[in-house]
Amino acid sequence: MRNRLDEDYRGILGELVCNGREKEDRTGTGTLSKFGMQIKHDMSEGFPLLTTKRMPIKTIMTELKWFLKGDTNIKYLVDNNCNIWNGDAYKKYCKAHPSEYQDDMFTQEEFVEHIKTDETFAKNWGELGPVYGKQWRSWTEYYVKKFNGGNPVIVERTSDQIENLINNLKSNPDSRRLMVNAWNVGELEDMTLPPCHYGFQCYVNNGKLSLMWNQRSVDTFLGLPFNIASYG
C-alpha cells in the first residue's frame, strides 16, 4: 500500500499558497491562513515521517519525552540538544528585565549556556509555566467543598491525563471519553505560550487504535511535520 502522506501534505501547502487568506498575527510577520484543513494517515502504510524537509527525529522524540515526563523546564531539552523552546524561554527572560537593564542581559546563546551549567539560573529562567507536560500529567482544578457544620473550603484536585488514558484504553477501549486536553483556561495566562496542539482523542475499533488531534494554529511549513511525527 502506497504512503500518500507526502502527497497529501504538499496538497495542503499548495492550498495555502494558492487560496490562503492573508491575516495579521502577534509576531507582525503576517500569515496565509485557512481554517479546518485535515490530513488522514493509515499507520499500516508506514511511520508518518515527511520527506519534504530534514526531520531531526531525535529532537522530536526528546520533546515528546519531555511532555510525557510532565516537565515544563527547558533544562531537560537543552541538556539533550533539543532547542525547540529556547526562544520562548529567552523571550520570557527578556520581558522580565526592564529596558534600562538590557545592556547587562545575556544573549540567547549565553542564556542557553547558563541553563545548562547553572542549576539555580535554570530553575528560575528555564521554567515555562504550566505548558503541555503539566496539563498532560498534572491538570489542576479547584472547587468549593462544604463540610457539615463548617465553612466552605477550596479544594485542589490534580489529574494525570496520560495515566488515565492508558488505563481506560486497557480497561474500557469502547469508551468515547479517551481524551487528553492541554487547553486549561484557568492557567493560560501563566503559560509562556498557550498550547497550539491543544487536545487529542483516541478511538479503538476491532482492536485497532486511532488518534485524532486538533490545533488552534500551526506553522504548516515548519512545525506541522514535527507534530505529525510526534503524534505518530
C-alpha positions as CSV (number, residue, x, y, z in Angstrom):
1,M,0.0,0.0,0.0
2,R,1.4,3.4,-1.0
3,N,2.1,6.0,1.6
4,R,0.2,9.1,0.5
5,L,1.3,11.4,3.4
6,D,3.8,13.4,1.5
7,E,1.4,13.9,-1.4
8,D,-1.4,15.0,1.0
9,Y,0.9,17.3,2.8
10,R,2.0,19.0,-0.4
11,G,-1.6,19.4,-1.3
12,I,-2.2,21.4,1.9
13,L,0.8,23.6,1.2
14,G,-0.5,24.3,-2.3
15,E,-3.9,25.1,-1.0
16,L,-2.5,27.6,1.5
17,V,-0.3,29.3,-1.1
18,C,-3.0,29.5,-3.8
19,N,-6.1,30.1,-1.6
20,G,-4.9,31.1,1.8
21,R,-6.2,34.3,3.3
22,E,-3.8,37.0,4.4
23,K,-4.1,37.6,8.2
24,E,-2.2,39.5,10.8
25,D,-0.6,37.8,13.7
26,R,1.0,38.5,17.1
27,T,4.6,38.5,15.7
28,G,3.9,41.1,12.9
29,T,5.1,38.6,10.3
30,G,1.7,38.0,8.6
31,T,0.3,34.7,7.5
32,L,-1.5,32.9,4.8
33,S,-4.3,31.1,6.7
34,K,-7.0,28.6,6.0
35,F,-9.3,27.1,8.7
36,G,-10.1,23.4,9.3
37,M,-7.8,21.6,7.0
38,Q,-7.1,18.0,7.7
39,I,-4.8,15.1,6.9
40,K,-5.6,11.4,7.5
41,H,-2.9,8.8,7.6
42,D,-3.1,5.0,7.9
43,M,-0.2,3.8,10.1
44,S,-0.2,0.5,8.3
45,E,1.3,2.4,5.4
46,G,4.3,3.3,7.5
47,F,5.5,5.8,10.0
48,P,4.4,9.4,9.2
49,L,7.8,11.0,8.7
50,L,7.6,13.5,5.9
51,T,10.4,13.6,3.3
52,T,9.9,17.2,2.2
53,K,12.4,18.5,4.7
54,R,15.1,17.3,7.1
55,M,13.4,15.7,10.1
56,P,15.5,15.6,13.3
57,I,13.8,12.6,14.8
58,K,15.8,12.6,18.0
59,T,14.7,16.2,18.6
60,I,11.1,15.3,18.1
61,M,11.4,12.3,20.4
62,T,13.1,14.4,23.1
63,E,10.4,16.9,23.1
64,L,7.7,14.2,23.3
65,K,9.5,12.5,26.2
66,W,9.6,16.0,27.9
67,F,5.9,16.3,27.5
68,L,5.3,12.8,28.8
69,K,7.6,13.3,31.8
70,G,5.4,16.2,32.8
71,D,8.3,18.6,32.7
72,T,7.9,22.3,32.0
73,N,11.5,23.5,32.3
74,I,13.8,23.6,29.2
75,K,16.8,22.3,31.0
76,Y,16.0,18.7,30.1
77,L,15.6,19.8,26.5
78,V,18.9,21.8,26.2
79,D,20.8,19.0,28.0
80,N,19.6,16.7,25.3
81,N,20.4,19.1,22.4
82,C,16.7,19.9,21.8
83,N,16.4,23.7,21.2
84,I,12.7,24.0,20.2
85,W,11.7,26.0,23.2
86,N,14.8,28.1,23.7
87,G,13.4,31.2,22.0
88,D,10.2,31.1,24.1
89,A,12.2,30.9,27.4
90,Y,14.5,33.6,26.3
91,K,11.7,36.0,25.4
92,K,10.3,35.4,28.8
93,Y,13.7,36.3,30.3
94,C,13.9,39.5,28.2
95,K,10.4,40.5,29.0
96,A,11.1,40.3,32.8
97,H,14.0,42.8,32.5
98,P,13.3,46.5,32.1
99,S,14.9,48.1,29.0
100,E,17.4,50.1,31.2
101,Y,19.0,46.8,32.3
102,Q,19.2,45.2,28.9
103,D,22.9,46.1,28.4
104,D,23.6,43.7,31.3
105,M,21.4,40.8,29.9
106,F,22.7,37.6,28.4
107,T,22.5,37.0,24.7
108,Q,20.3,34.0,23.8
109,E,23.5,31.8,23.4
110,E,24.7,32.9,26.8
111,F,21.3,32.3,28.2
112,V,21.2,28.7,27.0
113,E,24.7,28.1,28.3
114,H,23.6,29.3,31.8
115,I,20.6,27.0,31.6
116,K,23.0,24.1,31.0
117,T,25.5,25.0,33.7
118,D,23.7,26.9,36.4
119,E,21.1,24.9,38.3
120,T,19.7,28.0,40.1
121,F,19.5,30.0,36.9
122,A,17.8,27.1,35.1
123,K,15.3,26.8,37.9
124,N,14.4,30.5,37.7
125,W,14.6,31.2,34.0
126,G,14.1,27.8,32.3
127,E,10.6,27.4,33.6
128,L,7.8,27.9,31.0
129,G,4.8,27.7,33.3
130,P,2.0,25.1,33.1
131,V,2.5,24.2,29.5
132,Y,1.9,20.8,27.8
133,G,3.6,18.5,30.3
134,K,1.9,20.0,33.3
135,Q,-1.5,19.7,31.7
136,W,-1.0,16.2,30.4
137,R,0.4,14.8,33.7
138,S,-0.9,17.1,36.4
139,W,-4.0,19.0,35.3
140,T,-5.2,21.1,38.2
141,E,-8.7,22.2,39.0
142,Y,-10.2,23.9,42.1
143,Y,-13.6,23.5,43.5
144,V,-15.5,24.6,46.6
145,K,-16.5,21.9,49.1
146,K,-18.8,22.4,52.1
147,F,-18.2,20.3,55.2
148,N,-21.0,19.6,57.7
149,G,-21.1,22.4,60.2
150,G,-18.0,24.1,58.8
151,N,-17.1,26.9,56.3
152,P,-16.7,26.2,52.6
153,V,-13.1,25.4,51.6
154,I,-11.4,25.5,48.3
155,V,-10.1,22.0,47.3
156,E,-7.3,21.4,44.8
157,R,-7.5,18.3,42.6
158,T,-5.0,17.1,40.0
159,S,-5.4,14.6,37.2
160,D,-2.8,12.6,35.3
161,Q,-4.5,12.6,31.9
162,I,-1.9,10.3,30.3
163,E,-2.2,7.6,33.0
164,N,-6.0,7.8,32.9
165,L,-5.9,7.5,29.1
166,I,-3.7,4.4,29.2
167,N,-5.8,2.8,31.9
168,N,-9.0,3.4,30.1
169,L,-7.6,2.2,26.8
170,K,-6.9,-1.1,28.6
171,S,-10.0,-1.4,30.7
172,N,-12.6,0.3,28.6
173,P,-11.5,0.6,25.0
174,D,-15.0,1.3,23.7
175,S,-15.2,4.5,25.8
176,R,-15.9,7.7,24.0
177,R,-14.0,9.7,26.6
178,L,-10.5,8.7,25.6
179,M,-9.3,12.3,25.5
180,V,-6.3,14.5,26.7
181,N,-6.7,18.3,26.8
182,A,-4.0,20.9,27.2
183,W,-6.2,24.0,27.0
184,N,-6.6,24.7,30.7
185,V,-8.4,28.0,30.6
186,G,-7.6,28.8,34.2
187,E,-3.9,28.6,33.6
188,L,-3.5,30.0,30.1
189,E,-2.2,33.4,31.5
190,D,0.6,31.6,33.4
191,M,1.9,29.8,30.3
192,T,4.8,31.2,28.3
193,L,3.0,30.0,25.2
194,P,-0.6,28.6,25.1
195,P,-0.8,25.2,23.5
196,C,-1.1,25.1,19.7
197,H,-2.0,21.4,19.6
198,Y,-4.4,21.7,22.4
199,G,-6.0,18.2,22.6
200,F,-6.3,14.7,21.2
201,Q,-8.7,11.9,21.3
202,C,-8.2,8.1,20.9
203,Y,-10.6,5.6,19.4
204,V,-10.5,1.8,19.4
205,N,-12.3,-0.3,16.8
206,N,-11.7,-4.1,16.4
207,G,-8.6,-3.8,18.5
208,K,-7.1,-1.1,16.3
209,L,-6.1,2.3,17.8
210,S,-6.8,5.6,16.1
211,L,-5.8,9.1,17.2
212,M,-7.0,12.5,16.2
213,W,-5.6,15.8,17.4
214,N,-6.6,19.4,17.0
215,Q,-4.5,22.5,16.6
216,R,-5.7,26.1,17.0
217,S,-2.7,27.2,15.0
218,V,0.4,25.8,13.3
219,D,3.2,26.9,11.1
220,T,2.4,24.5,8.3
221,F,5.8,24.6,6.6
222,L,7.9,24.4,9.7
223,G,6.0,22.9,12.7
224,L,3.3,20.6,11.2
225,P,5.8,17.9,10.1
226,F,7.1,17.8,13.7
227,N,3.6,17.5,15.0
228,I,2.6,14.7,12.6
229,A,5.7,12.6,13.6
230,S,5.2,13.3,17.3
231,Y,1.6,12.1,17.4
232,G,2.5,9.2,15.1
